[in-house]
């Protein structure tokens, strides 16, 4: 019995000693949200150290590799953050978020130690080196990243038996892909990632129908790299690509330009202007910006996949006798009503999930093929393992008996999509290539794609309230359950407008209620949103003017 006690004692003193090097900044409070922990990069060392301990415990609990990514995505260059990737490559399970919060805010090493010991007992995690843990580390190009990476390594080394594997400078989706691949026993290095994307893209381009090739639009793509890691990685990926000329502006090379300053997706979406380094020649004669959002990306992918499944189920080929597959489209209530109508008119099954990628992802897993996207562009396509194994078996059968038939090509296309799209999380690099491949297959220009349907005018407002928890919603946030009577008022107001739709939901972080309204005209959408804001204010009291969301 002496040895486990000695190991436990060794573990306790190691944790105390390590934690003393990373004191909590005075007055700071950290909270783990969808984006993990985020703050000014200069005060994050203790948070990253502690998040690394959470990642190690997660690895010990699951017996699998876990990821730790140091990034703040679209935030300004001075910010940074840290998030944990679960063994399946998805986000860390929500059940562990309260523990992550408690650990990040532990006032001193002794308190931190008690939290770790208590939580380990609750989760049946053995400390002291009886088990090994493996953490894959990644960071973006922010200047604060290097020091925070060191804090992460020290957090990992504070638990006996834990190993840090530094994967280098990466995009967040790359790290998620690596964690998923490693735990599936597949190749999981950055060259493997690039190889998988370039090969599957080439396969899809080779399968573009011959009659479409002569109509092929300009195969030139200009990309805003936001002076960050995405631009850097695209420069590497494009060396392996054929069939598409990629030009990266704001690539962040040689210190030119500042990360996310007057560039990047967030900036363009909010300001509705071209990014730095782009001119009128890049946006056509009108000079206006048409944003092709997540709803349009989802619609493009849905049309393509539905067509391939239809070809597989055609009766003319004996081997295509029956290939049942359940295709599900998952959106949030924020998806524009015109996109939902368009998808339903195609005969697709469309379901709603609460706001947040983790909810969409979970719902999409219920299908053979689940496609989910938020309007902001976060999303991906998930293929069930059962579907892929059936598809591979069918493809092998077709390859020997009906090679080169439309049925065989459809099977090859779907297999290539499952390789090209990042099934761990939404990935702008793989998503971009799939968009290009599908547009080439359809013979569509971006204009033709953009005109699939016209968005209904919408308005988003927010209203300050005393207590956001007073609002309880159901049916994927489309109906208000509490306070009683508020939903009836919203329904009555909505009924006054042609194609009216309106919902409210509490913010996840502050005492604010968000209001979304859409209708057939902008005037009607504005009016509906403003009236509902007044009703929310009447029910929940605070009488403050509505603010743009």
C-alpha positions as CSV (number, residue, x, y, z in Angstrom):
1,X,0.0,0.0,0.0
2,X,3.0,2.3,0.4
3,X,3.7,2.8,-3.3
4,X,0.3,4.4,-4.3
5,X,0.5,6.6,-1.2
6,X,3.9,7.7,-2.3
7,X,2.8,8.4,-5.8
8,X,-0.2,10.4,-4.5
9,X,2.1,12.5,-2.4
10,X,4.5,13.0,-5.2
11,X,1.5,14.1,-7.4
12,X,0.2,16.6,-4.8
13,X,3.6,18.3,-4.3
14,X,4.2,18.5,-8.0
15,X,0.8,20.1,-8.6
16,X,1.3,22.6,-5.8
17,X,4.8,23.5,-6.9
18,X,3.7,23.9,-10.6
19,X,0.6,25.9,-9.8
20,X,2.6,28.4,-7.6
21,X,4.4,29.5,-10.8
22,X,1.1,30.6,-12.4
23,X,-0.9,32.8,-9.9
24,X,-4.4,34.0,-10.9
25,X,-4.3,37.6,-12.1
26,X,-6.0,39.8,-9.5
27,X,-9.6,40.8,-10.3
28,X,-9.8,38.4,-13.3
29,X,-12.7,36.0,-13.8
30,X,-12.7,33.4,-16.6
31,X,-15.6,31.5,-18.1
32,X,-15.4,28.6,-20.5
33,X,-17.8,29.1,-23.4
34,X,-18.2,27.9,-27.0
35,X,-14.9,29.5,-27.8
36,X,-13.2,28.1,-24.7
37,X,-11.5,30.7,-22.5
38,X,-10.7,34.1,-24.0
39,X,-9.1,37.2,-22.8
40,X,-6.2,39.6,-23.3
41,X,-3.2,37.4,-24.1
42,X,-1.0,39.0,-21.4
43,X,-3.2,37.7,-18.5
44,X,-3.9,34.2,-19.8
45,X,-0.9,32.1,-18.6
46,X,-2.6,30.8,-15.4
47,X,-5.8,30.0,-17.4
48,X,-3.9,28.0,-20.1
49,X,-1.9,26.2,-17.4
50,X,-5.1,25.1,-15.7
51,X,-6.9,24.3,-19.0
52,X,-4.0,21.9,-19.7
53,X,-4.7,20.1,-16.4
54,X,-8.4,19.8,-17.5
55,X,-7.2,18.3,-20.8
56,X,-5.0,15.8,-19.1
57,X,-7.9,14.7,-16.8
58,X,-10.1,14.4,-19.8
59,X,-7.5,12.2,-21.5
60,X,-7.1,10.0,-18.4
61,X,-10.9,9.7,-18.1
62,X,-11.4,8.7,-21.8
63,X,-8.2,6.7,-22.3
64,X,-7.7,8.7,-25.5
65,X,-5.7,11.6,-26.9
66,X,-7.2,15.1,-26.3
67,X,-6.4,18.4,-28.0
68,X,-5.5,21.8,-26.5
69,X,-5.7,24.7,-28.9
70,X,-4.3,28.2,-28.1
71,X,-6.2,30.7,-30.3
72,X,-8.7,33.6,-30.3
73,X,-10.0,33.2,-33.8
74,X,-11.5,36.4,-35.1
75,X,-10.5,38.5,-32.1
76,X,-7.9,41.3,-32.3
77,X,-4.2,40.3,-32.2
78,X,-3.7,41.2,-28.5
79,X,-6.3,38.7,-27.4
80,X,-5.8,35.0,-27.0
81,X,-7.6,31.9,-25.8
82,X,-7.6,28.2,-25.1
83,X,-10.0,25.5,-26.0
84,X,-10.1,21.7,-25.5
85,X,-10.9,19.1,-28.2
86,X,-12.5,15.9,-27.1
87,X,-11.3,12.5,-28.4
88,X,-13.8,12.5,-31.2
89,X,-12.4,15.8,-32.5
90,X,-15.4,17.7,-31.3
91,X,-15.6,20.3,-28.5
92,X,-15.1,19.3,-24.9
93,X,-18.2,17.9,-23.4
94,X,-20.4,20.5,-21.7
95,X,-20.6,18.5,-18.5
96,X,-16.9,19.4,-17.8
97,X,-17.3,23.1,-18.3
98,X,-18.2,24.0,-14.7
99,X,-15.1,22.2,-13.5
100,X,-13.0,24.0,-16.1
101,X,-14.5,27.3,-14.8
102,X,-13.8,26.4,-11.2
103,X,-10.2,25.4,-11.9
104,X,-9.5,28.5,-13.9
105,X,-10.7,30.7,-11.1
106,X,-9.2,28.8,-8.2
107,X,-7.6,31.5,-5.9
108,X,-4.5,29.7,-4.9
109,X,-2.5,26.4,-5.5
110,X,-4.1,24.7,-2.4
111,X,-7.6,25.4,-3.7
112,X,-6.6,24.2,-7.1
113,X,-5.2,20.9,-5.7
114,X,-8.4,20.2,-3.7
115,X,-10.5,20.8,-6.8
116,X,-8.4,18.4,-8.9
117,X,-8.5,15.7,-6.2
118,X,-12.2,16.0,-5.6
119,X,-13.1,16.0,-9.3
120,X,-10.8,13.0,-9.9
121,X,-12.6,11.1,-7.2
122,X,-16.0,11.9,-8.6
123,X,-14.9,10.9,-12.1
124,X,-13.0,7.8,-11.0
125,X,-9.7,9.1,-12.4
126,X,-6.6,7.6,-10.9
127,X,-3.8,10.2,-10.4
128,X,-0.1,9.4,-9.7
129,X,1.1,7.9,-12.9
130,X,-1.0,4.6,-13.0
131,X,-2.3,5.7,-16.5
132,X,-0.8,7.7,-19.3
133,X,-2.4,10.7,-21.0
134,X,-1.7,12.3,-24.4
135,X,-2.3,15.9,-25.2
136,X,-1.9,17.3,-28.8
137,X,-1.0,21.0,-28.6
138,X,-1.6,23.6,-31.3
139,X,-1.4,27.4,-31.5
140,X,-2.1,30.1,-34.0
141,X,0.3,32.9,-35.1
142,X,-0.4,35.4,-32.3
143,X,2.7,36.8,-30.5
144,X,1.4,35.7,-27.1
145,X,1.1,32.1,-28.3
146,X,4.6,31.0,-27.6
147,X,4.6,31.9,-23.9
148,X,1.1,30.4,-23.5
149,X,2.2,27.2,-25.2
150,X,4.9,26.9,-22.5
151,X,2.3,27.4,-19.8
152,X,0.3,24.6,-21.4
153,X,3.3,22.3,-21.4
154,X,3.9,23.0,-17.7
155,X,0.2,22.3,-16.9
156,X,0.5,18.9,-18.7
157,X,3.8,18.1,-16.9
158,X,2.1,18.9,-13.6
159,X,0.2,15.6,-13.9
160,X,2.4,12.4,-13.6
161,X,2.1,10.2,-16.7
162,X,0.9,13.0,-19.0
163,X,2.7,13.6,-22.3
164,X,2.5,16.9,-24.4
165,X,2.9,16.5,-28.2
166,X,3.5,19.9,-29.8
167,X,1.9,19.8,-33.3
168,X,3.1,23.3,-34.0
169,X,1.3,26.3,-35.5
170,X,-2.0,25.1,-36.8
171,X,-5.6,26.2,-37.7
172,X,-8.0,25.1,-35.0
173,X,-9.8,22.7,-37.4
174,X,-6.5,21.1,-38.2
175,X,-5.9,20.2,-34.5
176,X,-9.4,18.8,-34.1
177,X,-8.9,16.7,-37.3
178,X,-5.6,15.4,-35.8
179,X,-7.2,14.4,-32.5
180,X,-10.0,12.6,-34.3
181,X,-7.6,10.8,-36.7
182,X,-5.1,9.8,-34.0
183,X,-7.9,8.2,-31.9
184,X,-9.2,6.3,-35.0
185,X,-5.7,4.9,-35.5
186,X,-5.2,6.8,-38.7
187,X,-2.4,9.0,-39.9
188,X,-2.7,12.3,-38.1
189,X,0.2,14.7,-39.1
190,X,-0.2,18.0,-40.9
191,X,1.2,16.6,-44.2
192,X,-1.4,13.8,-43.9
193,X,-4.1,16.5,-43.5
194,X,-2.9,18.3,-46.6
195,X,-2.6,15.1,-48.6
196,X,-6.2,14.0,-47.7
197,X,-7.6,17.3,-48.8
198,X,-5.7,17.6,-52.0
199,X,-6.4,14.0,-53.1
200,X,-10.1,14.1,-52.4
201,X,-10.4,17.5,-54.1
202,X,-8.6,16.0,-57.2
203,X,-10.9,13.0,-57.1
204,X,-14.0,15.3,-57.2
205,X,-12.6,17.5,-60.0
206,X,-11.7,14.4,-62.1
207,X,-15.4,13.3,-61.7
208,X,-16.8,16.6,-63.1
209,X,-19.0,15.6,-66.1
210,X,-17.2,16.2,-69.4
211,X,-20.0,18.5,-70.7
212,X,-19.5,20.7,-67.7
213,X,-15.7,21.0,-68.1
214,X,-16.0,23.2,-71.2
215,X,-18.4,25.5,-69.4
216,X,-15.9,25.7,-66.5
217,X,-15.9,29.1,-64.9
218,X,-12.8,30.9,-64.1
219,X,-10.8,28.5,-61.9
220,X,-9.2,31.4,-60.0
221,X,-9.8,32.0,-56.4
222,X,-8.7,35.0,-54.4
223,X,-8.7,34.5,-50.6
224,X,-8.4,36.9,-47.7
225,X,-6.0,35.2,-45.3
226,X,-6.7,37.8,-42.5
227,X,-3.0,38.0,-41.8
228,X,-3.3,34.8,-39.7
229,X,-2.7,31.1,-39.7
230,X,-5.3,30.4,-42.3
231,X,-3.5,32.3,-45.0
232,X,-0.3,30.6,-44.1
233,X,-1.8,27.1,-44.3
234,X,-3.5,27.9,-47.6
235,X,-0.2,28.9,-49.1
236,X,1.1,25.5,-48.2
237,X,-2.0,23.6,-49.4
238,X,-2.1,25.3,-52.7
239,X,1.3,23.8,-53.7
240,X,-0.4,20.4,-53.7
241,X,-3.5,21.5,-55.6
242,X,-4.3,21.1,-59.3
243,X,-7.4,22.4,-61.1
244,X,-7.7,25.6,-59.1
245,X,-5.5,28.7,-59.0
246,X,-5.4,30.1,-55.5
247,X,-4.2,33.6,-54.7
248,X,-3.8,34.5,-51.0
249,X,-4.0,38.2,-50.0
250,X,-3.3,39.3,-46.4
251,X,-1.3,36.1,-46.0
252,X,0.6,37.4,-42.9
253,X,4.0,36.7,-44.5
254,X,7.0,38.7,-43.4
255,X,5.0,40.6,-40.8
256,X,2.9,42.4,-43.4
257,X,-0.4,43.4,-42.0
258,X,-1.9,42.8,-38.6
259,X,-4.1,39.8,-37.7
260,X,-7.8,40.5,-38.3
261,X,-7.2,44.3,-38.7
262,X,-9.4,45.5,-41.5
263,X,-9.6,42.0,-42.8
264,X,-11.0,38.6,-42.0
265,X,-14.5,37.1,-42.2
266,X,-15.9,38.9,-39.1
267,X,-14.8,42.3,-40.4
268,X,-16.3,41.8,-43.8
269,X,-19.5,40.4,-42.4
270,X,-20.0,43.2,-39.9
271,X,-18.7,46.2,-41.9
272,X,-20.0,45.1,-45.3
273,X,-16.8,46.3,-47.0
274,X,-14.0,44.6,-48.9
275,X,-11.0,43.6,-46.8
276,X,-7.7,45.5,-46.8
277,X,-5.7,44.5,-49.9
278,X,-8.8,44.1,-52.1
279,X,-10.0,46.7,-54.6
280,X,-12.9,47.3,-57.0
281,X,-11.4,44.9,-59.5
282,X,-12.0,42.1,-57.0
283,X,-15.7,42.7,-56.4
284,X,-17.0,43.4,-59.9
285,X,-18.4,46.6,-61.4
286,X,-21.1,47.3,-58.8
287,X,-18.6,47.4,-56.0
288,X,-21.2,46.0,-53.7
289,X,-20.7,42.9,-51.5
290,X,-22.9,39.9,-51.7
291,X,-22.2,37.6,-48.7
292,X,-22.8,34.0,-49.4
293,X,-23.5,32.8,-45.9
294,X,-23.7,29.4,-44.1
295,X,-27.3,28.9,-45.3
296,X,-26.2,29.1,-48.9
297,X,-23.2,26.8,-48.3
298,X,-25.6,24.3,-46.7
299,X,-28.0,24.5,-49.6
300,X,-25.2,24.0,-52.2
301,X,-24.0,20.9,-50.4
302,X,-27.5,19.6,-49.8
303,X,-28.4,19.9,-53.5
304,X,-25.2,18.0,-54.5
305,X,-25.5,15.2,-52.0
306,X,-29.2,14.7,-52.7
307,X,-28.3,14.3,-56.4
308,X,-25.6,11.7,-55.8
309,X,-28.0,9.7,-53.6
310,X,-30.7,9.9,-56.3
311,X,-28.2,8.5,-58.9
312,X,-27.3,5.7,-56.5
313,X,-30.9,4.7,-56.2
314,X,-31.7,4.8,-59.9
315,X,-33.3,1.6,-61.1
316,X,-31.6,1.2,-64.5
317,X,-28.4,-0.3,-63.0
318,X,-28.9,-3.7,-61.3
319,X,-26.3,-2.9,-58.7
320,X,-28.1,0.3,-57.8
321,X,-31.1,-1.7,-56.6
322,X,-31.6,0.0,-53.3
323,X,-29.3,2.2,-51.3
324,X,-31.4,3.6,-48.4
325,X,-29.8,6.7,-46.8
326,X,-31.3,9.2,-44.4
327,X,-30.1,12.7,-45.2
328,X,-30.8,15.3,-42.5
329,X,-30.4,19.1,-42.7
330,X,-29.9,20.8,-39.4
331,X,-30.3,24.5,-38.9
332,X,-30.9,26.9,-36.0
333,X,-33.8,29.3,-35.7
334,X,-31.4,32.0,-37.0
335,X,-31.4,30.4,-40.5
336,X,-33.2,32.6,-42.9
337,X,-36.7,31.4,-43.5
338,X,-36.1,31.5,-47.3
339,X,-33.3,28.9,-47.0
340,X,-35.5,26.6,-44.9
341,X,-38.4,26.9,-47.5
342,X,-36.0,26.2,-50.3
343,X,-34.6,23.1,-48.7
344,X,-38.1,21.8,-47.8
345,X,-39.2,22.4,-51.4
346,X,-36.4,20.0,-52.5
347,X,-38.1,17.3,-50.4
348,X,-35.3,17.4,-47.8
349,X,-35.8,16.6,-44.1
350,X,-35.0,19.9,-42.2
351,X,-34.8,20.0,-38.4
352,X,-33.9,22.7,-36.0
353,X,-31.4,22.6,-33.1
354,X,-30.7,25.2,-30.4
355,X,-28.1,27.9,-31.3
356,X,-24.5,26.6,-30.9
357,X,-22.4,24.3,-33.0
358,X,-22.4,21.6,-30.3
359,X,-26.2,21.2,-30.5
360,X,-26.2,21.1,-34.3
361,X,-23.4,18.6,-34.4
362,X,-25.2,16.3,-32.0
363,X,-28.4,16.4,-34.0
364,X,-26.6,15.8,-37.3
365,X,-25.1,12.6,-35.8
366,X,-28.6,11.1,-35.9
367,X,-28.5,10.7,-39.7
368,X,-26.6,8.6,-42.3
369,X,-25.5,12.0,-43.7
370,X,-26.1,15.1,-41.5
371,X,-25.4,18.5,-42.9
372,X,-25.3,21.5,-40.5
373,X,-24.4,25.1,-40.8
374,X,-25.0,28.2,-38.9
375,X,-25.7,31.4,-40.9
376,X,-22.2,32.6,-39.8
377,X,-20.6,29.8,-41.8
378,X,-19.7,27.4,-39.0
379,X,-20.7,23.9,-40.0
380,X,-19.8,20.6,-41.7
381,X,-21.1,17.3,-43.1
382,X,-21.2,14.2,-41.0
383,X,-21.3,10.6,-42.4
384,X,-22.2,7.7,-40.1
385,X,-19.7,4.9,-40.0
386,X,-22.4,2.5,-41.0
387,X,-23.2,4.5,-44.1
388,X,-19.5,4.8,-45.1
389,X,-19.0,1.0,-44.7
390,X,-22.1,0.3,-46.8
391,X,-20.9,2.8,-49.4
392,X,-17.4,1.3,-49.6
393,X,-18.9,-2.2,-50.1
394,X,-21.2,-0.9,-52.9
395,X,-18.3,1.0,-54.5
396,X,-16.1,-2.2,-54.5
397,X,-19.0,-4.1,-56.1
398,X,-19.5,-1.4,-58.7
399,X,-15.8,-1.1,-59.5
400,X,-15.6,-4.7,-60.5
401,X,-18.9,-5.0,-62.3
402,X,-19.9,-1.4,-63.5
403,X,-16.8,0.7,-63.4
404,X,-17.3,4.2,-65.0
405,X,-21.1,4.1,-64.8
406,X,-23.0,7.1,-63.3
407,X,-23.8,4.9,-60.3
408,X,-20.1,4.2,-59.7
409,X,-19.2,7.8,-60.1
410,X,-21.8,8.9,-57.6
411,X,-20.4,6.4,-55.0
412,X,-16.9,7.7,-55.6
413,X,-18.1,11.4,-55.3
414,X,-19.7,10.7,-51.9
415,X,-16.6,8.8,-50.6
416,X,-14.5,11.8,-51.8
417,X,-16.7,14.3,-50.0
418,X,-16.4,12.2,-46.7
419,X,-12.6,12.6,-47.1
420,X,-12.5,16.2,-48.1
421,X,-14.9,17.7,-45.5
422,X,-13.6,17.9,-42.0
423,X,-16.0,15.7,-40.0
424,X,-14.5,16.8,-36.6
425,X,-15.5,20.5,-36.9
426,X,-16.3,23.1,-39.4
427,X,-13.1,23.9,-41.4
428,X,-12.9,26.9,-43.8
429,X,-10.1,25.2,-45.8
430,X,-11.9,22.0,-46.6
431,X,-15.2,23.8,-46.9
432,X,-13.8,26.2,-49.4
433,X,-12.5,23.3,-51.6
434,X,-15.8,21.4,-51.4
435,X,-17.7,24.6,-52.5
436,X,-15.3,24.9,-55.5
437,X,-15.7,21.3,-56.4
438,X,-19.5,21.4,-56.2
439,X,-19.7,24.6,-58.2
440,X,-17.5,23.0,-60.9
441,X,-19.7,19.9,-60.9
442,X,-22.9,21.9,-61.2
443,X,-21.4,24.3,-63.8
444,X,-22.5,27.2,-61.6
445,X,-21.0,30.7,-61.2
446,X,-21.0,32.2,-57.7
447,X,-23.8,34.5,-59.0
448,X,-26.0,31.5,-60.0
449,X,-25.3,30.0,-56.6
450,X,-26.1,33.2,-54.8
451,X,-29.5,33.3,-56.6
452,X,-30.7,29.9,-55.4
453,X,-33.2,31.9,-53.3
454,X,-33.5,35.4,-52.0
455,X,-33.2,36.0,-48.3
456,X,-36.2,37.3,-46.4
457,X,-35.4,40.7,-44.8
458,X,-34.6,40.3,-41.1
459,X,-33.8,42.4,-38.1
460,X,-32.0,41.4,-34.9
461,X,-32.3,43.5,-31.7
462,X,-31.4,42.9,-28.1
463,X,-33.0,44.2,-24.9
464,X,-31.5,44.5,-21.5
465,X,-33.4,42.7,-18.7
466,X,-33.0,42.3,-15.0
467,X,-32.6,38.5,-15.2
468,X,-32.2,36.5,-18.5
469,X,-33.1,33.2,-16.8
470,X,-36.7,34.5,-16.5
471,X,-37.0,33.5,-20.2
472,X,-37.3,29.8,-20.9
473,X,-37.6,28.5,-24.4
474,X,-38.5,25.2,-26.1
475,X,-38.6,23.6,-29.6
476,X,-35.0,24.7,-30.5
477,X,-35.6,28.2,-29.0
478,X,-38.5,28.9,-31.3
479,X,-41.2,29.0,-28.5
480,X,-41.3,30.8,-25.2
481,X,-42.5,28.7,-22.3
482,X,-41.8,31.3,-19.6
483,X,-43.0,34.0,-18.8
484,X,-46.5,32.7,-19.5
485,X,-48.4,34.7,-22.1
486,X,-45.4,36.2,-23.9
487,X,-45.5,33.6,-26.7
488,X,-49.1,34.4,-27.4
489,X,-48.3,38.1,-27.8
490,X,-45.4,37.3,-30.1
491,X,-47.7,35.0,-32.2
492,X,-50.4,37.7,-32.5
493,X,-47.8,40.3,-33.6
494,X,-46.2,37.9,-36.1
495,X,-49.5,37.0,-37.7
496,X,-49.9,40.7,-38.8
497,X,-47.0,40.4,-41.2
498,X,-46.7,38.5,-44.5
499,X,-44.2,35.6,-44.1
500,X,-43.6,36.9,-40.6
501,X,-41.5,34.9,-38.1
502,X,-40.1,35.9,-34.8
503,X,-38.4,34.3,-31.8
504,X,-36.6,35.4,-28.7
505,X,-33.8,33.8,-26.7
506,X,-31.7,34.7,-23.7
507,X,-28.0,35.5,-24.2
508,X,-25.7,32.8,-22.9
509,X,-23.4,35.3,-21.2
510,X,-25.2,38.5,-20.2
511,X,-28.6,39.7,-19.0
512,X,-29.9,40.4,-22.5
513,X,-32.8,38.9,-24.5
514,X,-32.1,38.6,-28.2
515,X,-34.9,39.2,-30.7
516,X,-34.9,37.9,-34.3
517,X,-37.7,38.9,-36.7
518,X,-38.1,38.4,-40.5
519,X,-40.9,39.3,-42.9
520,X,-41.5,39.9,-46.6
521,X,-40.2,43.5,-46.4
522,X,-37.5,45.2,-44.3
523,X,-40.1,47.7,-42.9
524,X,-42.2,44.8,-41.7
525,X,-39.3,42.9,-40.2
526,X,-38.2,46.1,-38.4
527,X,-41.7,46.8,-37.1
528,X,-42.1,43.2,-35.9
529,X,-38.8,43.2,-34.0
530,X,-39.5,46.6,-32.4
531,X,-43.0,45.6,-31.2
532,X,-41.7,42.3,-29.7
533,X,-38.9,44.2,-27.9
534,X,-41.6,46.4,-26.3
535,X,-43.5,43.3,-25.2
536,X,-40.3,41.7,-23.8
537,X,-39.6,44.9,-21.9
538,X,-43.2,45.0,-20.7
539,X,-43.0,41.4,-19.4
540,X,-39.5,41.6,-17.9
541,X,-39.2,45.3,-17.1
542,X,-36.2,47.5,-17.5
543,X,-37.6,50.0,-20.0
544,X,-34.4,50.6,-22.0
545,X,-34.3,51.4,-25.7
546,X,-33.7,48.4,-28.0
547,X,-30.2,48.0,-29.3
548,X,-29.0,46.5,-32.6
549,X,-27.8,42.9,-32.0
